[in-house]
Amino acid sequence: MARRVRLDDVAAAVGVSPASASLVLRGAPGPSAATRARVLEAAQRLGYRPDRAASLLASRRSRLIGLLIDVRSAFHAEVAEQLQDAAEDRGYDVVLSTVTRRRGQARAVETLLDSRCEALVLIGPEAPQPDLERLAATVPLVVLCRRLEAATGPDVVRTADQAGTALAVDHLHRLGHTAIAYVDGGIGTIAEDRRDGYLRAMGERGLAPRVLPSTGPTGPTGTESTGIEAAAHLLDDLPTAVVAFNDRTAVGLLDALARKGISVPEDLSVVGYDDQPLARLAHVGLTTVGQDTEALTARALDAVVARLDGGREGPGPEQVLDPYLAVRRTTAPPRVSA
């Protein structure tokens, strides 16, 4: 492989000192206009590219933001893309560390810290709040899409999940549904908030709630298998509508219902949560509650920059964004029996 072109090579090609060449390439005052033109021409001709790592090492800044993602989540992937674009606009780069079935969040966070990340953004972390507060005491931390109780360390940017499932119930009730079931998301603050939003909305309308368990033998909660297992319980006493913990659960439910010959939305209306790209495909057309990923990541990055470049200290304000409802083809008024 060809050797990387260094600053010394550019300086030698022009016949100036490396210090003078550095001034030109940094846009600093000093060299004459003629020298600037010659150095810039040589740099372009030789294919010189600044050594970013060396520059950052000299400044003792990495300008890296660590992002924890679950590789199985399309929502996490969308957040990662948005955060990467927003970070580049602010002169930062993003390092990803993944959670898998065999690799937990604690190990993924260690990788980010070992990579000299200046700040961390964790999407819906499962760690207990005291652990997150201890982490925030060592590195600027943004908790994304999860509520914390009176947070004293991390910045929190999230969507109002209780309001999200309430939106779904309200939409179905307005269509005329009264038998509305909910496929649960298991343990954790996010699952708790979405479940509570459903229960509260049902209670406010005088409707009897029906929460289907999320546990099962085929895999973790919040996946397609969760929806498939929920369908088996639904068939015993079919409601007219279902709200699912997330879009993956809803898609699993749609698949299981189709295999049993149950028509959506004629026999059963289905609502998901997250508005993932799959939900927007024409052959899926899932009605779902959405989160504004662009606004979430912009707020998260603002919080990071305020600490790293603005010197802000102490607990940051919790920022709660409103969810939205995307109505598509999986919801309709309940069928009126003959």
Phi and psi restraints in degrees (value plus and minus 20) as a CYANA .aco file:
   2 ALA   PHI     -88.2   -48.2
   2 ALA   PSI     123.2   163.2
   3 ARG   PHI     -88.5   -48.5
   3 ARG   PSI     122.6   162.6
   4 ARG   PHI     -84.1   -44.1
   4 ARG   PSI     115.2   155.2
   5 VAL   PHI     -91.1   -51.1
   5 VAL   PSI     107.3   147.3
   6 ARG   PHI    -125.7   -85.7
   6 ARG   PSI     149.2   189.2
   7 LEU   PHI     -79.9   -39.9
   7 LEU   PSI     -57.4   -17.4
   8 ASP   PHI     -80.1   -40.1
   8 ASP   PSI     -55.4   -15.4
   9 ASP   PHI     -86.8   -46.8
   9 ASP   PSI     -61.0   -21.0
  10 VAL   PHI     -84.4   -44.4
  10 VAL   PSI     -64.8   -24.8
  11 ALA   PHI     -81.9   -41.9
  11 ALA   PSI     -62.1   -22.1
  12 ALA   PHI     -85.9   -45.9
  12 ALA   PSI     -57.3   -17.3
  13 ALA   PHI     -84.9   -44.9
  13 ALA   PSI     -47.4    -7.4
  14 VAL   PHI    -118.0   -78.0
  14 VAL   PSI     -44.1    -4.1
  15 GLY   PHI      66.3   106.3
  15 GLY   PSI      12.3    52.3
  16 VAL   PHI    -142.5  -102.5
  16 VAL   PSI     152.3   192.3
  17 SER   PHI     -97.0   -57.0
  17 SER   PSI     134.1   174.1
  18 PRO   PHI     -77.2   -37.2
  18 PRO   PSI     -51.9   -11.9
  19 ALA   PHI     -84.7   -44.7
  19 ALA   PSI     -62.2   -22.2
  20 SER   PHI     -86.2   -46.2
  20 SER   PSI     -61.6   -21.6
  21 ALA   PHI     -82.7   -42.7
  21 ALA   PSI     -58.9   -18.9
  22 SER   PHI     -83.4   -43.4
  22 SER   PSI     -60.7   -20.7
  23 LEU   PHI     -80.4   -40.4
  23 LEU   PSI     -62.4   -22.4
  24 VAL   PHI     -83.7   -43.7
  24 VAL   PSI     -68.6   -28.6
  25 LEU   PHI     -90.2   -50.2
  25 LEU   PSI     -41.5    -1.5
  26 ARG   PHI    -112.6   -72.6
  26 ARG   PSI     -23.6    16.4
  27 GLY   PHI      52.3    92.3
  27 GLY   PSI       2.3    42.3
  28 ALA   PHI    -104.9   -64.9
  28 ALA   PSI     133.9   173.9
  29 PRO   PHI     -91.1   -51.1
  29 PRO   PSI     139.6   179.6
  30 GLY   PHI     115.3   155.3
  30 GLY   PSI     -88.9   -48.9
  31 PRO   PHI     -85.9   -45.9
  31 PRO   PSI     133.3   173.3
  32 SER   PHI     -93.6   -53.6
  32 SER   PSI     147.1   187.1
  33 ALA   PHI     -81.7   -41.7
  33 ALA   PSI     -58.6   -18.6
  34 ALA   PHI     -85.4   -45.4
  34 ALA   PSI     -63.3   -23.3
  35 THR   PHI     -84.2   -44.2
  35 THR   PSI     -59.9   -19.9
  36 ARG   PHI     -79.7   -39.7
  36 ARG   PSI     -65.8   -25.8
  37 ALA   PHI     -82.0   -42.0
  37 ALA   PSI     -62.5   -22.5
  38 ARG   PHI     -87.1   -47.1
  38 ARG   PSI     -61.0   -21.0
  39 VAL   PHI     -86.8   -46.8
  39 VAL   PSI     -63.7   -23.7
  40 LEU   PHI     -85.4   -45.4
  40 LEU   PSI     -58.3   -18.3
  41 GLU   PHI     -85.7   -45.7
  41 GLU   PSI     -62.1   -22.1
  42 ALA   PHI     -86.5   -46.5
  42 ALA   PSI     -60.3   -20.3
  43 ALA   PHI     -81.8   -41.8
  43 ALA   PSI     -62.1   -22.1
  44 GLN   PHI     -88.9   -48.9
  44 GLN   PSI     -62.2   -22.2
  45 ARG   PHI     -85.4   -45.4
  45 ARG   PSI     -58.5   -18.5
  46 LEU   PHI    -104.2   -64.2
  46 LEU   PSI     -32.3     7.7
  47 GLY   PHI      56.9    96.9
  47 GLY   PSI      15.7    55.7
  48 TYR   PHI     -90.2   -50.2
  48 TYR   PSI     115.8   155.8
  49 ARG   PHI    -152.6  -112.6
  49 ARG   PSI     106.7   146.7
  50 PRO   PHI     -77.7   -37.7
  50 PRO   PSI     123.7   163.7
  51 ASP   PHI    -102.7   -62.7
  51 ASP   PSI      76.9   116.9
  52 ARG   PHI     -83.5   -43.5
  52 ARG   PSI     -59.1   -19.1
  53 ALA   PHI     -82.6   -42.6
  53 ALA   PSI     -61.7   -21.7
  54 ALA   PHI     -86.6   -46.6
  54 ALA   PSI     -59.7   -19.7
  55 SER   PHI     -83.8   -43.8
  55 SER   PSI     -62.8   -22.8
  56 LEU   PHI     -87.6   -47.6
  56 LEU   PSI     -57.0   -17.0
  57 LEU   PHI     -83.7   -43.7
  57 LEU   PSI     -59.5   -19.5
  58 ALA   PHI     -86.4   -46.4
  58 ALA   PSI     -54.0   -14.0
  59 SER   PHI    -107.9   -67.9
  59 SER   PSI     -24.1    15.9
  60 ARG   PHI      41.6    81.6
  60 ARG   PSI       6.3    46.3
  61 ARG   PHI    -142.7  -102.7
  61 ARG   PSI     119.8   159.8
  62 SER   PHI    -117.3   -77.3
  62 SER   PSI     -46.8    -6.8
  63 ARG   PHI      32.7    72.7
  63 ARG   PSI      17.3    57.3
  64 LEU   PHI    -132.1   -92.1
  64 LEU   PSI     114.5   154.5
  65 ILE   PHI    -132.4   -92.4
  65 ILE   PSI     104.5   144.5
  66 GLY   PHI    -107.4   -67.4
  66 GLY   PSI     114.4   154.4
  67 LEU   PHI    -144.5  -104.5
  67 LEU   PSI     105.8   145.8
  68 LEU   PHI    -113.7   -73.7
  68 LEU   PSI     104.9   144.9
  69 ILE   PHI    -154.1  -114.1
  69 ILE   PSI     135.2   175.2
  70 ASP   PHI    -117.4   -77.4
  70 ASP   PSI      98.2   138.2
  71 VAL   PHI     -85.6   -45.6
  71 VAL   PSI     -36.1     3.9
  72 ARG   PHI    -106.8   -66.8
  72 ARG   PSI     -24.0    16.0
  73 SER   PHI    -125.4   -85.4
  73 SER   PSI      99.7   139.7
  74 ALA   PHI     -87.1   -47.1
  74 ALA   PSI     -51.4   -11.4
  75 PHE   PHI     -84.0   -44.0
  75 PHE   PSI     -63.3   -23.3
  76 HIS   PHI     -82.3   -42.3
  76 HIS   PSI     -59.4   -19.4
  77 ALA   PHI     -83.2   -43.2
  77 ALA   PSI     -58.8   -18.8
  78 GLU   PHI     -86.4   -46.4
  78 GLU   PSI     -61.3   -21.3
  79 VAL   PHI     -82.6   -42.6
  79 VAL   PSI     -62.0   -22.0
  80 ALA   PHI     -80.9   -40.9
  80 ALA   PSI     -62.5   -22.5
  81 GLU   PHI     -84.3   -44.3
  81 GLU   PSI     -64.1   -24.1
  82 GLN   PHI     -84.7   -44.7
  82 GLN   PSI     -62.5   -22.5
  83 LEU   PHI     -86.7   -46.7
  83 LEU   PSI     -58.7   -18.7
  84 GLN   PHI     -80.5   -40.5
  84 GLN   PSI     -66.4   -26.4
  85 ASP   PHI     -83.4   -43.4
  85 ASP   PSI     -64.0   -24.0
  86 ALA   PHI     -86.6   -46.6
  86 ALA   PSI     -57.0   -17.0
  87 ALA   PHI     -86.4   -46.4
  87 ALA   PSI     -62.3   -22.3
  88 GLU   PHI     -82.0   -42.0
  88 GLU   PSI     -55.5   -15.5
  89 ASP   PHI     -85.1   -45.1
  89 ASP   PSI     -42.4    -2.4
  90 ARG   PHI    -125.7   -85.7
  90 ARG   PSI     -10.0    30.0
  91 GLY   PHI      62.3   102.3
  91 GLY   PSI       1.5    41.5
  92 TYR   PHI    -138.1   -98.1
  92 TYR   PSI     145.2   185.2
  93 ASP   PHI    -146.6  -106.6
  93 ASP   PSI     142.8   182.8
  94 VAL   PHI    -137.5   -97.5
  94 VAL   PSI     113.5   153.5
  95 VAL   PHI    -129.0   -89.0
  95 VAL   PSI     108.0   148.0
  96 LEU   PHI    -118.0   -78.0
  96 LEU   PSI     120.1   160.1
  97 SER   PHI    -152.8  -112.8
  97 SER   PSI     111.4   151.4
  98 THR   PHI    -124.9   -84.9
  98 THR   PSI     127.8   167.8
  99 VAL   PHI    -122.8   -82.8
  99 VAL   PSI     110.7   150.7
 100 THR   PHI    -148.6  -108.6
 100 THR   PSI    -195.8  -155.8
 101 ARG   PHI     -82.4   -42.4
 101 ARG   PSI     -48.2    -8.2
 102 ARG   PHI    -124.7   -84.7
 102 ARG   PSI     -31.1     8.9
 103 ARG   PHI    -140.3  -100.3
 103 ARG   PSI      92.9   132.9
 104 GLY   PHI    -101.2   -61.2
 104 GLY   PSI     155.3   195.3
 105 GLN   PHI     -87.7   -47.7
 105 GLN   PSI     -55.9   -15.9
 106 ALA   PHI     -81.7   -41.7
 106 ALA   PSI     -64.4   -24.4
 107 ARG   PHI     -86.3   -46.3
 107 ARG   PSI     -58.6   -18.6
 108 ALA   PHI     -84.2   -44.2
 108 ALA   PSI     -59.0   -19.0
 109 VAL   PHI     -86.7   -46.7
 109 VAL   PSI     -59.7   -19.7
 110 GLU   PHI     -77.7   -37.7
 110 GLU   PSI     -60.4   -20.4
 111 THR   PHI     -81.7   -41.7
 111 THR   PSI     -61.5   -21.5
 112 LEU   PHI     -84.4   -44.4
 112 LEU   PSI     -61.9   -21.9
 113 LEU   PHI     -87.1   -47.1
 113 LEU   PSI     -59.1   -19.1
 114 ASP   PHI     -85.9   -45.9
 114 ASP   PSI     -42.0    -2.0
 115 SER   PHI    -107.5   -67.5
 115 SER   PSI      -9.1    30.9
 116 ARG   PHI      44.4    84.4
 116 ARG   PSI      13.8    53.8
 117 CYS   PHI     -88.6   -48.6
 117 CYS   PSI     116.7   156.7
 118 GLU   PHI    -102.0   -62.0
 118 GLU   PSI     -41.9    -1.9
 119 ALA   PHI    -173.5  -133.5
 119 ALA   PSI     139.3   179.3
 120 LEU   PHI    -144.1  -104.1
 120 LEU   PSI     123.9   163.9
 121 VAL   PHI    -143.3  -103.3
 121 VAL   PSI      99.6   139.6
 122 LEU   PHI    -133.4   -93.4
 122 LEU   PSI     105.8   145.8
 123 ILE   PHI    -110.8   -70.8
 123 ILE   PSI      94.8   134.8
 124 GLY   PHI      31.2    71.2
 124 GLY   PSI      29.2    69.2
 125 PRO   PHI     -82.9   -42.9
 125 PRO   PSI     124.0   164.0
 126 GLU   PHI    -109.5   -69.5
 126 GLU   PSI     -30.6     9.4
 127 ALA   PHI     -81.3   -41.3
 127 ALA   PSI     126.6   166.6
 128 PRO   PHI     -78.7   -38.7
 128 PRO   PSI     131.3   171.3
 129 GLN   PHI     -78.3   -38.3
 129 GLN   PSI     -60.8   -20.8
 130 PRO   PHI     -78.1   -38.1
 130 PRO   PSI     -55.3   -15.3
 131 ASP   PHI     -86.6   -46.6
 131 ASP   PSI     -59.8   -19.8
 132 LEU   PHI     -86.5   -46.5
 132 LEU   PSI     -57.1   -17.1
 133 GLU   PHI     -88.7   -48.7
 133 GLU   PSI     -56.8   -16.8
 134 ARG   PHI     -86.6   -46.6
 134 ARG   PSI     -58.6   -18.6
 135 LEU   PHI     -85.1   -45.1
 135 LEU   PSI     -60.2   -20.2
 136 ALA   PHI     -85.8   -45.8
 136 ALA   PSI     -41.1    -1.1
 137 ALA   PHI     -95.3   -55.3
 137 ALA   PSI     -34.8     5.2
 138 THR   PHI    -129.0   -89.0
 138 THR   PSI     -42.1    -2.1
 139 VAL   PHI    -173.9  -133.9
 139 VAL   PSI     121.5   161.5
 140 PRO   PHI     -74.9   -34.9
 140 PRO   PSI     109.5   149.5
 141 LEU   PHI    -152.9  -112.9
 141 LEU   PSI     111.7   151.7
 142 VAL   PHI    -135.7   -95.7
 142 VAL   PSI     102.6   142.6
 143 VAL   PHI    -114.5   -74.5
 143 VAL   PSI      98.4   138.4
 144 LEU   PHI    -125.8   -85.8
 144 LEU   PSI     111.7   151.7
 145 CYS   PHI      47.5    87.5
 145 CYS   PSI      10.0    50.0
 146 ARG   PHI    -167.0  -127.0
 146 ARG   PSI     115.5   155.5
 147 ARG   PHI    -100.0   -60.0
 147 ARG   PSI     120.9   160.9
 148 LEU   PHI    -139.5   -99.5
 148 LEU   PSI     129.7   169.7
 149 GLU   PHI    -103.4   -63.4
 149 GLU   PSI      91.1   131.1
 150 ALA   PHI      25.0    65.0
 150 ALA   PSI      40.1    80.1
 151 ALA   PHI     -79.2   -39.2
 151 ALA   PSI     116.0   156.0
 152 THR   PHI    -135.0   -95.0
 152 THR   PSI     -20.5    19.5
 153 GLY   PHI    -153.9  -113.9
 153 GLY   PSI     -85.7   -45.7
 154 PRO   PHI     -91.6   -51.6
 154 PRO   PSI     132.4   172.4
 155 ASP   PHI     -96.9   -56.9
 155 ASP   PSI     124.5   164.5
 156 VAL   PHI    -144.1  -104.1
 156 VAL   PSI     105.7   145.7
 157 VAL   PHI    -149.6  -109.6
 157 VAL   PSI     100.5   140.5
 158 ARG   PHI    -171.8  -131.8
 158 ARG   PSI     148.5   188.5
 159 THR   PHI    -117.3   -77.3
 159 THR   PSI     127.4   167.4
 160 ALA   PHI     -93.7   -53.7
 160 ALA   PSI      71.3   111.3
 161 ASP   PHI     -86.0   -46.0
 161 ASP   PSI     -56.0   -16.0
 162 GLN   PHI     -80.8   -40.8
 162 GLN   PSI     -62.2   -22.2
 163 ALA   PHI     -85.9   -45.9
 163 ALA   PSI     -49.2    -9.2
 164 GLY   PHI     -85.4   -45.4
 164 GLY   PSI     -70.7   -30.7
 165 THR   PHI     -90.2   -50.2
 165 THR   PSI     -48.3    -8.3
 166 ALA   PHI     -84.6   -44.6
 166 ALA   PSI     -57.3   -17.3
 167 LEU   PHI     -78.7   -38.7
 167 LEU   PSI     -62.8   -22.8
 168 ALA   PHI     -83.9   -43.9
 168 ALA   PSI     -65.4   -25.4
 169 VAL   PHI     -83.4   -43.4
 169 VAL   PSI     -63.0   -23.0
 170 ASP   PHI     -81.3   -41.3
 170 ASP   PSI     -62.6   -22.6
 171 HIS   PHI     -80.2   -40.2
 171 HIS   PSI     -66.5   -26.5
 172 LEU   PHI     -87.3   -47.3
 172 LEU   PSI     -60.3   -20.3
 173 HIS   PHI     -85.1   -45.1
 173 HIS   PSI     -58.5   -18.5
 174 ARG   PHI     -84.4   -44.4
 174 ARG   PSI     -49.0    -9.0
 175 LEU   PHI     -95.3   -55.3
 175 LEU   PSI     -33.5     6.5
 176 GLY   PHI      92.1   132.1
 176 GLY   PSI     -15.3    24.7
 177 HIS   PHI    -100.3   -60.3
 177 HIS   PSI     118.4   158.4
 178 THR   PHI    -144.0  -104.0
 178 THR   PSI     -46.2    -6.2
 179 ALA   PHI    -115.4   -75.4
 179 ALA   PSI      66.3   106.3
 180 ILE   PHI    -135.1   -95.1
 180 ILE   PSI      96.3   136.3
 181 ALA   PHI    -116.5   -76.5
 181 ALA   PSI     145.8   185.8
 182 TYR   PHI    -153.3  -113.3
 182 TYR   PSI     109.6   149.6
 183 VAL   PHI    -113.0   -73.0
 183 VAL   PSI      95.1   135.1
 184 ASP   PHI     -93.7   -53.7
 184 ASP   PSI     142.3   182.3
 185 GLY   PHI    -129.4   -89.4
 185 GLY   PSI      -9.2    30.8
 186 GLY   PHI      65.3   105.3
 186 GLY   PSI    -167.5  -127.5
 187 ILE   PHI    -109.6   -69.6
 187 ILE   PSI     147.6   187.6
 188 GLY   PHI      90.5   130.5
 188 GLY   PSI     136.1   176.1
 189 THR   PHI     -83.3   -43.3
 189 THR   PSI     -60.8   -20.8
 190 ILE   PHI     -83.5   -43.5
 190 ILE   PSI     -67.0   -27.0
 191 ALA   PHI     -82.3   -42.3
 191 ALA   PSI     -60.1   -20.1
 192 GLU   PHI     -82.8   -42.8
 192 GLU   PSI     -65.0   -25.0
 193 ASP   PHI     -85.5   -45.5
 193 ASP   PSI     -62.4   -22.4
 194 ARG   PHI     -87.6   -47.6
 194 ARG   PSI     -59.1   -19.1
 195 ARG   PHI     -84.6   -44.6
 195 ARG   PSI     -64.2   -24.2
 196 ASP   PHI     -83.2   -43.2
 196 ASP   PSI     -58.2   -18.2
 197 GLY   PHI     -82.0   -42.0
 197 GLY   PSI     -61.2   -21.2
 198 TYR   PHI     -84.1   -44.1
 198 TYR   PSI     -68.4   -28.4
 199 LEU   PHI     -82.7   -42.7
 199 LEU   PSI     -61.8   -21.8
 200 ARG   PHI     -85.8   -45.8
 200 ARG   PSI     -63.3   -23.3
 201 ALA   PHI     -84.8   -44.8
 201 ALA   PSI     -58.2   -18.2
 202 MET   PHI     -86.0   -46.0
 202 MET   PSI     -63.8   -23.8
 203 GLY   PHI     -83.1   -43.1
 203 GLY   PSI     -59.9   -19.9
 204 GLU   PHI     -83.7   -43.7
 204 GLU   PSI     -43.4    -3.4
 205 ARG   PHI    -122.8   -82.8
 205 ARG   PSI     -12.9    27.1
 206 GLY   PHI      48.8    88.8
 206 GLY   PSI       7.7    47.7
 207 LEU   PHI    -123.1   -83.1
 207 LEU   PSI     126.6   166.6
 208 ALA   PHI    -100.5   -60.5
 208 ALA   PSI     101.7   141.7
 209 PRO   PHI     -96.3   -56.3
 209 PRO   PSI     136.1   176.1
 210 ARG   PHI    -164.6  -124.6
 210 ARG   PSI      82.9   122.9
 211 VAL   PHI    -121.0   -81.0
 211 VAL   PSI     100.8   140.8
 212 LEU   PHI    -110.3   -70.3
 212 LEU   PSI     115.3   155.3
 213 PRO   PHI     -85.5   -45.5
 213 PRO   PSI     133.4   173.4
 214 SER   PHI    -120.4   -80.4
 214 SER   PSI     -31.6     8.4
 215 THR   PHI     -98.8   -58.8
 215 THR   PSI     128.3   168.3
 216 GLY   PHI    -194.0  -154.0
 216 GLY   PSI     151.1   191.1
 217 PRO   PHI    -104.2   -64.2
 217 PRO   PSI     -28.9    11.1
 218 THR   PHI    -118.0   -78.0
 218 THR   PSI     -22.2    17.8
 219 GLY   PHI     139.4   179.4
 219 GLY   PSI    -196.5  -156.5
 220 PRO   PHI     -90.1   -50.1
 220 PRO   PSI     143.7   183.7
 221 THR   PHI     -93.4   -53.4
 221 THR   PSI     141.3   181.3
 222 GLY   PHI      55.1    95.1
 222 GLY   PSI      -0.5    39.5
 223 THR   PHI    -136.8   -96.8
 223 THR   PSI     157.8   197.8
 224 GLU   PHI     -78.7   -38.7
 224 GLU   PSI     -55.3   -15.3
 225 SER   PHI     -83.5   -43.5
 225 SER   PSI     -51.4   -11.4
 226 THR   PHI     -80.8   -40.8
 226 THR   PSI     -63.7   -23.7
 227 GLY   PHI     -88.3   -48.3
 227 GLY   PSI     -57.1   -17.1
 228 ILE   PHI     -84.1   -44.1
 228 ILE   PSI     -62.8   -22.8
 229 GLU   PHI     -88.2   -48.2
 229 GLU   PSI     -55.8   -15.8
 230 ALA   PHI     -84.7   -44.7
 230 ALA   PSI     -54.8   -14.8
 231 ALA   PHI     -79.8   -39.8
 231 ALA   PSI     -56.6   -16.6
 232 ALA   PHI     -82.1   -42.1
 232 ALA   PSI     -57.2   -17.2
 233 HIS   PHI     -93.0   -53.0
 233 HIS   PSI     -55.9   -15.9
 234 LEU   PHI     -85.1   -45.1
 234 LEU   PSI     -55.4   -15.4
 235 LEU   PHI     -84.3   -44.3
 235 LEU   PSI     -43.7    -3.7
 236 ASP   PHI     -87.6   -47.6
 236 ASP   PSI     -52.4   -12.4
 237 ASP   PHI    -173.9  -133.9
 237 ASP   PSI      66.7   106.7
 238 LEU   PHI     -90.8   -50.8
 238 LEU   PSI     101.7   141.7
 239 PRO   PHI     -97.4   -57.4
 239 PRO   PSI    -192.2  -152.2
 240 THR   PHI    -121.0   -81.0
 240 THR   PSI     -33.1     6.9
 241 ALA   PHI    -175.0  -135.0
 241 ALA   PSI     134.5   174.5
 242 VAL   PHI    -158.4  -118.4
 242 VAL   PSI     116.4   156.4
 243 VAL   PHI    -127.0   -87.0
 243 VAL   PSI     107.2   147.2
 244 ALA   PHI    -122.2   -82.2
 244 ALA   PSI     130.8   170.8
 245 PHE   PHI     -76.0   -36.0
 245 PHE   PSI     -60.3   -20.3
 246 ASN   PHI    -172.7  -132.7
 246 ASN   PSI     158.0   198.0
 247 ASP   PHI     -86.8   -46.8
 247 ASP   PSI     -57.0   -17.0
 248 ARG   PHI     -81.9   -41.9
 248 ARG   PSI     -62.2   -22.2
 249 THR   PHI     -82.0   -42.0
 249 THR   PSI     -62.8   -22.8
 250 ALA   PHI     -83.2   -43.2
 250 ALA   PSI     -60.5   -20.5
 251 VAL   PHI     -85.9   -45.9
 251 VAL   PSI     -60.7   -20.7
 252 GLY   PHI     -81.1   -41.1
 252 GLY   PSI     -59.7   -19.7
 253 LEU   PHI     -84.2   -44.2
 253 LEU   PSI     -64.9   -24.9
 254 LEU   PHI     -79.7   -39.7
 254 LEU   PSI     -60.8   -20.8
 255 ASP   PHI     -84.2   -44.2
 255 ASP   PSI     -66.1   -26.1
 256 ALA   PHI     -85.1   -45.1
 256 ALA   PSI     -58.6   -18.6
 257 LEU   PHI     -86.0   -46.0
 257 LEU   PSI     -60.5   -20.5
 258 ALA   PHI     -82.1   -42.1
 258 ALA   PSI     -58.9   -18.9
 259 ARG   PHI     -86.3   -46.3
 259 ARG   PSI     -45.7    -5.7
 260 LYS   PHI    -114.6   -74.6
 260 LYS   PSI     -16.5    23.5
 261 GLY   PHI      58.2    98.2
 261 GLY   PSI      -1.8    38.2
 262 ILE   PHI    -112.4   -72.4
 262 ILE   PSI     103.9   143.9
 263 SER   PHI    -107.4   -67.4
 263 SER   PSI     113.6   153.6
 264 VAL   PHI    -134.2   -94.2
 264 VAL   PSI     104.3   144.3
 265 PRO   PHI    -120.2   -80.2
 265 PRO   PSI     -12.2    27.8
 266 GLU   PHI     -81.1   -41.1
 266 GLU   PSI     -66.0   -26.0
 267 ASP   PHI    -112.5   -72.5
 267 ASP   PSI     -49.4    -9.4
 268 LEU   PHI    -175.4  -135.4
 268 LEU   PSI     107.5   147.5
 269 SER   PHI    -110.0   -70.0
 269 SER   PSI     124.6   164.6
 270 VAL   PHI    -152.5  -112.5
 270 VAL   PSI     114.4   154.4
 271 VAL   PHI    -145.4  -105.4
 271 VAL   PSI     114.3   154.3
 272 GLY   PHI    -123.8   -83.8
 272 GLY   PSI    -183.7  -143.7
 273 TYR   PHI    -171.8  -131.8
 273 TYR   PSI     110.5   150.5
 274 ASP   PHI     100.7   140.7
 274 ASP   PSI     -43.1    -3.1
 275 ASP   PHI      32.8    72.8
 275 ASP   PSI      35.2    75.2
 276 GLN   PHI     -93.3   -53.3
 276 GLN   PSI     140.6   180.6
 277 PRO   PHI     -73.4   -33.4
 277 PRO   PSI     -56.2   -16.2
 278 LEU   PHI     -80.0   -40.0
 278 LEU   PSI     -56.2   -16.2
 279 ALA   PHI     -85.9   -45.9
 279 ALA   PSI     -43.6    -3.6
 280 ARG   PHI    -109.0   -69.0
 280 ARG   PSI     -27.5    12.5
 281 LEU   PHI     -86.3   -46.3
 281 LEU   PSI     123.5   163.5
 282 ALA   PHI     -79.9   -39.9
 282 ALA   PSI     -58.7   -18.7
 283 HIS   PHI     -98.1   -58.1
 283 HIS   PSI     -31.2     8.8
 284 VAL   PHI    -118.5   -78.5
 284 VAL   PSI     -77.8   -37.8
 285 GLY   PHI      33.7    73.7
 285 GLY   PSI      28.2    68.2
 286 LEU   PHI     -99.5   -59.5
 286 LEU   PSI     103.8   143.8
 287 THR   PHI     -88.5   -48.5
 287 THR   PSI     109.6   149.6
 288 THR   PHI    -174.6  -134.6
 288 THR   PSI     138.3   178.3
 289 VAL   PHI    -107.9   -67.9
 289 VAL   PSI     112.7   152.7
 290 GLY   PHI    -133.4   -93.4
 290 GLY   PSI     138.1   178.1
 291 GLN   PHI    -138.5   -98.5
 291 GLN   PSI     117.9   157.9
 292 ASP   PHI     -99.0   -59.0
 292 ASP   PSI      71.0   111.0
 293 THR   PHI     -84.2   -44.2
 293 THR   PSI     -54.6   -14.6
 294 GLU   PHI     -84.8   -44.8
 294 GLU   PSI     -63.4   -23.4
 295 ALA   PHI     -89.4   -49.4
 295 ALA   PSI     -58.9   -18.9
 296 LEU   PHI     -80.4   -40.4
 296 LEU   PSI     -68.2   -28.2
 297 THR   PHI     -90.5   -50.5
 297 THR   PSI     -55.2   -15.2
 298 ALA   PHI     -83.5   -43.5
 298 ALA   PSI     -63.4   -23.4
 299 ARG   PHI     -85.9   -45.9
 299 ARG   PSI     -60.4   -20.4
 300 ALA   PHI     -81.8   -41.8
 300 ALA   PSI     -63.4   -23.4
 301 LEU   PHI     -88.3   -48.3
 301 LEU   PSI     -57.4   -17.4
 302 ASP   PHI     -78.8   -38.8
 302 ASP   PSI     -60.8   -20.8
 303 ALA   PHI     -85.8   -45.8
 303 ALA   PSI     -60.0   -20.0
 304 VAL   PHI     -83.3   -43.3
 304 VAL   PSI     -69.0   -29.0
 305 VAL   PHI     -85.3   -45.3
 305 VAL   PSI     -54.9   -14.9
 306 ALA   PHI     -82.0   -42.0
 306 ALA   PSI     -53.5   -13.5
 307 ARG   PHI    -102.4   -62.4
 307 ARG   PSI     -63.9   -23.9
 308 LEU   PHI     -97.0   -57.0
 308 LEU   PSI     -63.0   -23.0
 309 ASP   PHI    -123.6   -83.6
 309 ASP   PSI     -44.9    -4.9
 310 GLY   PHI    -117.8   -77.8
 310 GLY   PSI     -29.4    10.6
 311 GLY   PHI      53.5    93.5
 311 GLY   PSI      -2.3    37.7
 312 ARG   PHI     -88.4   -48.4
 312 ARG   PSI     117.3   157.3
 313 GLU   PHI    -146.4  -106.4
 313 GLU   PSI     150.7   190.7
 314 GLY   PHI      61.1   101.1
 314 GLY   PSI     155.1   195.1
 315 PRO   PHI     -85.9   -45.9
 315 PRO   PSI     115.9   155.9
 316 GLY   PHI    -108.6   -68.6
 316 GLY   PSI     139.6   179.6
 317 PRO   PHI     -90.5   -50.5
 317 PRO   PSI     121.5   161.5
 318 GLU   PHI     -91.1   -51.1
 318 GLU   PSI     110.4   150.4
 319 GLN   PHI    -130.8   -90.8
 319 GLN   PSI      97.8   137.8
 320 VAL   PHI    -135.3   -95.3
 320 VAL   PSI     100.6   140.6
 321 LEU   PHI    -120.2   -80.2
 321 LEU   PSI     131.0   171.0
 322 ASP   PHI     -98.9   -58.9
 322 ASP   PSI     120.9   160.9
 323 PRO   PHI    -100.6   -60.6
 323 PRO   PSI     151.7   191.7
 324 TYR   PHI    -152.7  -112.7
 324 TYR   PSI     141.3   181.3
 325 LEU   PHI    -132.6   -92.6
 325 LEU   PSI     104.4   144.4
 326 ALA   PHI    -123.7   -83.7
 326 ALA   PSI      87.7   127.7
 327 VAL   PHI    -109.3   -69.3
 327 VAL   PSI     102.7   142.7
 328 ARG   PHI    -149.4  -109.4
 328 ARG   PSI    -167.3  -127.3
 329 ARG   PHI    -111.4   -71.4
 329 ARG   PSI     -21.5    18.5
 330 THR   PHI    -109.3   -69.3
 330 THR   PSI     -15.1    24.9
 331 THR   PHI    -148.2  -108.2
 331 THR   PSI     122.4   162.4
 332 ALA   PHI    -181.8  -141.8
 332 ALA   PSI     147.1   187.1
 333 PRO   PHI     -79.3   -39.3
 333 PRO   PSI     129.3   169.3
 334 PRO   PHI     -84.4   -44.4
 334 PRO   PSI     128.1   168.1
 335 ARG   PHI     -87.8   -47.8
 335 ARG   PSI     114.9   154.9
 336 VAL   PHI    -110.0   -70.0
 336 VAL   PSI     100.1   140.1
 337 SER   PHI     -92.3   -52.3
 337 SER   PSI     129.6   169.6
